[in-house]
Amino acid sequence: MDAVQEKRRNHLLWIGPLVTVVAVLSYFMFFAQFPALRDVPWLNLPLTLIGVGLSALGVWRAFSPNDLRRGKRLGPTGLVFSAALATVFCLYLFSWSYMLPPPPERGLDLEAASSVELLDHDGRPVRLADYRGRRLVVVFYRGFW
């Protein structure tokens, strides 16, 4: 038997945190747009827990006495990162998101604008009353002249 055995690669040490990050980011970037997947994260929560599990398995493999694998330093760091990210994600889903204020019941109470008369770019007067009953956006722009 060879006295120096080469340590094998431990891919789970980087796959676990990567799966966790993808699960959390995909929730905010894509799945939160759909109410069925936003309210109960059927896909993201299990995927986040799988990422933490893969990280834990990688640490277990790194410290297993029967298996020579790399990652005795990187493994615990990845596991702590995955677990912390999963904890913050679960706190957001089940606690912090319920602390947000509810949306307003109705829109803003808008009042009719007072009678305003301004000059357009040709110098002709434009009255705001001419646009009553129509939607209008007034933009005041100070140009560089």
PLY file of the C-alpha trace (Angstrom):
ply
format ascii 1.0
element vertex 145
property float x
property float y
property float z
element edge 144
property int vertex1
property int vertex2
end_header
0.00 0.00 0.00
1.29 3.43 -0.90
2.30 5.55 2.11
1.12 8.78 0.52
-2.42 8.61 -0.73
-3.68 11.39 -2.90
-6.73 13.23 -1.62
-9.74 13.18 -3.90
-11.73 16.22 -4.87
-14.84 17.05 -2.86
-17.18 18.79 -5.30
-20.05 18.99 -2.83
-18.20 21.75 -0.97
-18.89 24.25 -3.75
-22.03 22.64 -5.25
-23.97 23.00 -1.96
-23.47 26.77 -1.52
-24.03 27.29 -5.26
-27.39 25.48 -5.14
-28.36 27.54 -2.10
-27.48 30.84 -3.80
-29.31 29.87 -7.00
-32.41 28.85 -5.01
-32.55 32.13 -3.07
-31.76 34.43 -6.00
-34.18 32.69 -8.37
-36.99 33.29 -5.87
-36.49 37.05 -5.92
-35.61 37.34 -9.61
-38.27 35.05 -11.09
-40.58 33.06 -8.83
-41.79 35.98 -6.69
-43.69 37.28 -9.73
-46.19 34.41 -9.52
-48.55 34.41 -6.51
-48.72 30.61 -6.28
-44.93 30.37 -6.00
-44.45 33.60 -4.05
-46.81 32.88 -1.18
-45.63 29.30 -0.65
-42.19 28.75 -2.21
-42.76 25.15 -3.37
-39.61 25.11 -5.45
-37.19 27.44 -3.72
-37.48 26.30 -0.13
-36.76 22.60 -0.85
-33.95 23.60 -3.21
-32.44 25.80 -0.49
-32.60 22.93 1.99
-31.03 20.58 -0.57
-28.15 23.07 -0.95
-27.58 23.10 2.81
-27.76 19.30 2.85
-25.18 19.03 0.06
-22.90 21.38 1.99
-23.30 19.28 5.13
-22.60 16.09 3.16
-19.45 17.68 1.73
-18.23 18.56 5.23
-19.03 15.05 6.45
-17.07 13.57 3.54
-14.12 15.91 4.20
-13.84 14.84 7.85
-14.73 11.18 7.39
-11.80 8.99 8.58
-12.41 6.32 5.92
-12.44 8.68 2.97
-9.57 10.97 2.04
-11.20 14.08 0.60
-10.20 17.68 0.38
-12.01 20.56 2.04
-11.27 20.56 5.74
-10.98 24.35 5.67
-13.34 25.29 2.86
-16.09 22.87 3.87
-17.17 24.40 7.19
-17.06 27.88 5.62
-19.40 26.79 2.81
-21.70 25.07 5.25
-21.92 28.13 7.51
-22.57 30.33 4.45
-25.31 28.02 3.12
-26.95 27.69 6.52
-26.85 31.46 7.14
-28.30 32.22 3.70
-31.04 29.61 4.20
-31.83 31.07 7.63
-32.13 34.61 6.30
-34.27 33.35 3.40
-36.62 31.49 5.77
-36.81 34.53 8.07
-37.76 36.69 5.09
-40.37 34.21 3.84
-42.08 33.46 7.12
-41.51 36.56 9.24
-40.13 39.71 7.64
-42.38 39.67 4.57
-45.45 39.67 6.84
-44.21 42.81 8.60
-44.46 44.86 5.39
-47.33 47.34 5.36
-50.36 46.24 3.35
-51.05 47.94 0.05
-53.45 50.88 0.20
-57.12 50.04 -0.17
-57.68 52.72 -2.78
-55.68 55.08 -4.92
-54.64 58.61 -4.17
-57.29 61.25 -3.74
-56.47 63.59 -6.57
-57.92 67.04 -6.85
-58.49 69.02 -9.99
-55.57 71.23 -10.87
-56.06 74.96 -10.75
-56.23 76.96 -13.92
-52.71 77.23 -15.30
-51.60 78.83 -18.53
-48.09 78.32 -19.87
-46.28 78.97 -23.10
-45.30 76.05 -25.32
-42.05 75.78 -27.25
-43.42 78.06 -30.02
-44.55 80.74 -27.58
-48.29 80.00 -27.91
-50.32 79.88 -24.68
-51.53 76.46 -23.54
-54.18 76.23 -20.85
-54.53 73.26 -18.55
-58.33 73.61 -18.72
-58.18 72.65 -22.43
-57.25 69.10 -21.36
-59.96 68.63 -18.71
-61.31 65.07 -18.67
-58.23 63.63 -20.36
-55.14 62.17 -18.78
-52.26 64.55 -18.93
-48.65 64.47 -17.86
-46.95 67.83 -17.43
-43.16 67.76 -17.56
-41.15 70.77 -16.51
-37.74 70.53 -18.06
-35.00 73.07 -17.74
-32.93 72.74 -20.85
-29.36 73.85 -21.31
-29.84 77.08 -23.25
0 1
1 2
2 3
3 4
4 5
5 6
6 7
7 8
8 9
9 10
10 11
11 12
12 13
13 14
14 15
15 16
16 17
17 18
18 19
19 20
20 21
21 22
22 23
23 24
24 25
25 26
26 27
27 28
28 29
29 30
30 31
31 32
32 33
33 34
34 35
35 36
36 37
37 38
38 39
39 40
40 41
41 42
42 43
43 44
44 45
45 46
46 47
47 48
48 49
49 50
50 51
51 52
52 53
53 54
54 55
55 56
56 57
57 58
58 59
59 60
60 61
61 62
62 63
63 64
64 65
65 66
66 67
67 68
68 69
69 70
70 71
71 72
72 73
73 74
74 75
75 76
76 77
77 78
78 79
79 80
80 81
81 82
82 83
83 84
84 85
85 86
86 87
87 88
88 89
89 90
90 91
91 92
92 93
93 94
94 95
95 96
96 97
97 98
98 99
99 100
100 101
101 102
102 103
103 104
104 105
105 106
106 107
107 108
108 109
109 110
110 111
111 112
112 113
113 114
114 115
115 116
116 117
117 118
118 119
119 120
120 121
121 122
122 123
123 124
124 125
125 126
126 127
127 128
128 129
129 130
130 131
131 132
132 133
133 134
134 135
135 136
136 137
137 138
138 139
139 140
140 141
141 142
142 143
143 144
